[in-house]
């Protein structure tokens, strides 16, 4: 009798939340990060799940209408007691726990940063037929590293250089009528990395932050394209025009000039 | 604690401080229609049980746990009643309101449309900060179920981040 074949991707996809919540054993965590190294889909999904948790923790509370207290006051035998202005938020254990759960790779355990940022930033040529990462990678700066460190400069420069390559190729393919799913896949990954950089101390630089925010919008447009895309569609045209109108390519070249650490040593 | 000694004015101050959080919890766990009544039930129950609050945890934590237990109990009663009426089985984990891929849907609305079980666990874990072990105890499910329902909820909600 043949053993059923289990796709390791499916196995890990089901455990993305456990990884995010730091509930995997050290061995499982290492295995997951090994998988993450080569799986763009899981990296993107992980980032989406992280965004869900952040959004959930940020949900606000809304006071009920005055009729709710009026009924309570009646039921406890104090119908004449009215409400005063609320005191400042006292906070409690649950609120503190919830705040601690909001994790960003740059401030949580270094493992998450290594798994998502460092691996994601090492993107390589996006025109590779199958979306696999090259052997060269830029290691993520350790959490708490100063923005002035070489590590951050290299990470940012490499990200910008490779995003520039992606956008240049996308523009050329859109003009040549050959936009395919590869651009979308790589844009999804670069979108994840862009958001990670936006959440990092690297984005303290106002000029870089503005650029990353503009990149985020354009990459999101490309990442949302269908796998088989007619280059004449409005969506492609909008993305292509956004690249032009926001002058993304010259701005990236200014901030990540040729010969920067990011481009050195690349084949 | 003055409220525990029967001071309604002190209790009103506690209500003012915590009502928003309790009402929002009720709204997310049970829906808009039941939130007001559940909030009233929680605070009336708290008034009745204040003497048993020993100050071992923050009052907010004590009140919140009381609220979760009461909301879950009411939901359970309601589910049982619906199941009896409909001759249905195990409504707890059936998607009463299926999540729909509406891109423009507000995140809060998307949470409300989650299947019952997934929504309760998502709210308790990601919104309220409880641990899986605590949730499993409150809901009477296994830790594994709590984890898988949380993941299910997040996977649905990621479509509504827009």
Interface residues (C-beta under 8 A of the other chain):
Chain A: X14 X15 X16 X17 X18 X23 X45 X48 X49 X51 X52 X53 X55 X56 X57 X59 X60 X61 X62 X63 X64 X65 X67 X68 X69 X71 X72 X73 X75 X76 X77 X78 X81 X82 X83 X84 X85 X86 X87 X90 X91 X92 X93 X94 X95 X96 X97 X98 X101
Chain B: X8 X9 X11 X12 X13 X15 X16 X17 X19 X20 X21 X23 X24 X27 X28 X35 X36 X39 X40 X43 X44 X47 X57 X58 X59 X60 X61 X64 X107 X108 X111 X122 X126 X127 X128 X129 X130 X132 X147 X148 X150 X151 X154 X155 X157 X158 X161
